[in-house]
Amino acid sequence: MLAPSGPLNEIDFHVEVRGDLLIITAVATQFYAIYAKPSQPQLILRSPSPGGEELLGRAWQAANTKARELGWINGAPTEADAPLR
């Protein structure tokens, strides 16, 4: 993975919807994570690239926000929504 040029909290994420998948990419890096539309109220991580827990956590936040916009999951985030490790 390309190293980010600044702090991780300054990295922007791009969210792409492809059918029942959300593809999250960190701009200016090679990091990506693919999440599937859930049959339960939590997204399913299908394929992350190496990049560390902080990038994966931020990608999950971006995916979760988009899933709520799309109506895939409802309600406010809870601890149960946190990504599984």
FIKE-887515 format. One record per residue (C-alpha): residue number from 1; residue in one letter; chain; x negated, y, z negated. Coordinates in pm, whole numbers, plus 50000, padded with zeros to 5 digits. Layout:
// residues N
ATOM / pos / code / unit / px / py / pz
ATOM / NUM / A / A / X / Y / Z
...
***
This chain:
// residues 85
ATOM / pos / code / unit / px / py / pz
ATOM / 1 / M / A / 50000 / 50000 / 50000
ATOM / 2 / L / A / 49879 / 50351 / 50069
ATOM / 3 / A / A / 49816 / 50540 / 49750
ATOM / 4 / P / A / 50047 / 50836 / 49693
ATOM / 5 / S / A / 49872 / 51170 / 49719
ATOM / 6 / G / A / 50044 / 51312 / 49408
ATOM / 7 / P / A / 50233 / 51202 / 49098
ATOM / 8 / L / A / 50490 / 50926 / 49149
ATOM / 9 / N / A / 50773 / 51155 / 49040
ATOM / 10 / E / A / 50702 / 51369 / 49348
ATOM / 11 / I / A / 50745 / 51083 / 49598
ATOM / 12 / D / A / 51060 / 51106 / 49809
ATOM / 13 / F / A / 51262 / 50797 / 49896
ATOM / 14 / H / A / 51446 / 50728 / 50219
ATOM / 15 / V / A / 51761 / 50513 / 50195
ATOM / 16 / E / A / 51888 / 50328 / 50502
ATOM / 17 / V / A / 52208 / 50125 / 50514
ATOM / 18 / R / A / 52205 / 49818 / 50740
ATOM / 19 / G / A / 52526 / 49622 / 50699
ATOM / 20 / D / A / 52522 / 49478 / 50346
ATOM / 21 / L / A / 52162 / 49585 / 50281
ATOM / 22 / L / A / 52003 / 49900 / 50144
ATOM / 23 / I / A / 51645 / 49950 / 50261
ATOM / 24 / I / A / 51455 / 50189 / 50037
ATOM / 25 / T / A / 51119 / 50326 / 50153
ATOM / 26 / A / A / 50886 / 50560 / 49968
ATOM / 27 / V / A / 50791 / 50840 / 50207
ATOM / 28 / A / A / 50416 / 50866 / 50280
ATOM / 29 / T / A / 50350 / 50514 / 50144
ATOM / 30 / Q / A / 50404 / 50161 / 50269
ATOM / 31 / F / A / 50628 / 50071 / 49974
ATOM / 32 / Y / A / 50976 / 49934 / 50043
ATOM / 33 / A / A / 51247 / 49744 / 49861
ATOM / 34 / I / A / 51553 / 49575 / 50011
ATOM / 35 / Y / A / 51869 / 49542 / 49804
ATOM / 36 / A / A / 52179 / 49340 / 49895
ATOM / 37 / K / A / 52541 / 49441 / 49839
ATOM / 38 / P / A / 52648 / 49274 / 49517
ATOM / 39 / S / A / 52928 / 49026 / 49464
ATOM / 40 / Q / A / 52904 / 49136 / 49100
ATOM / 41 / P / A / 52852 / 49492 / 48970
ATOM / 42 / Q / A / 52472 / 49492 / 49016
ATOM / 43 / L / A / 52258 / 49521 / 49328
ATOM / 44 / I / A / 52045 / 49221 / 49418
ATOM / 45 / L / A / 51677 / 49281 / 49494
ATOM / 46 / R / A / 51592 / 49076 / 49802
ATOM / 47 / S / A / 51244 / 49184 / 49906
ATOM / 48 / P / A / 51009 / 49431 / 49737
ATOM / 49 / S / A / 50663 / 49516 / 49863
ATOM / 50 / P / A / 50378 / 49543 / 49613
ATOM / 51 / G / A / 50368 / 49884 / 49455
ATOM / 52 / G / A / 50414 / 49868 / 49082
ATOM / 53 / E / A / 50703 / 49878 / 48841
ATOM / 54 / E / A / 50745 / 50256 / 48848
ATOM / 55 / L / A / 50795 / 50266 / 49227
ATOM / 56 / L / A / 51029 / 49967 / 49206
ATOM / 57 / G / A / 51229 / 50136 / 48929
ATOM / 58 / R / A / 51260 / 50458 / 49128
ATOM / 59 / A / A / 51362 / 50261 / 49438
ATOM / 60 / W / A / 51631 / 50087 / 49232
ATOM / 61 / Q / A / 51761 / 50426 / 49115
ATOM / 62 / A / A / 51786 / 50547 / 49476
ATOM / 63 / A / A / 51957 / 50224 / 49584
ATOM / 64 / N / A / 52197 / 50232 / 49290
ATOM / 65 / T / A / 52296 / 50592 / 49365
ATOM / 66 / K / A / 52364 / 50506 / 49731
ATOM / 67 / A / A / 52558 / 50190 / 49634
ATOM / 68 / R / A / 52784 / 50402 / 49413
ATOM / 69 / E / A / 52837 / 50652 / 49699
ATOM / 70 / L / A / 52935 / 50360 / 49926
ATOM / 71 / G / A / 53172 / 50216 / 49665
ATOM / 72 / W / A / 52968 / 49894 / 49634
ATOM / 73 / I / A / 52950 / 49942 / 49256
ATOM / 74 / N / A / 53161 / 50164 / 49031
ATOM / 75 / G / A / 53125 / 50360 / 48711
ATOM / 76 / A / A / 52834 / 50522 / 48538
ATOM / 77 / P / A / 52504 / 50335 / 48516
ATOM / 78 / T / A / 52451 / 50128 / 48202
ATOM / 79 / E / A / 52158 / 49936 / 48056
ATOM / 80 / A / A / 52305 / 49627 / 48221
ATOM / 81 / D / A / 52245 / 49795 / 48559
ATOM / 82 / A / A / 51871 / 49815 / 48495
ATOM / 83 / P / A / 51662 / 49619 / 48743
ATOM / 84 / L / A / 51578 / 49265 / 48637
ATOM / 85 / R / A / 51210 / 49181 / 48598
***
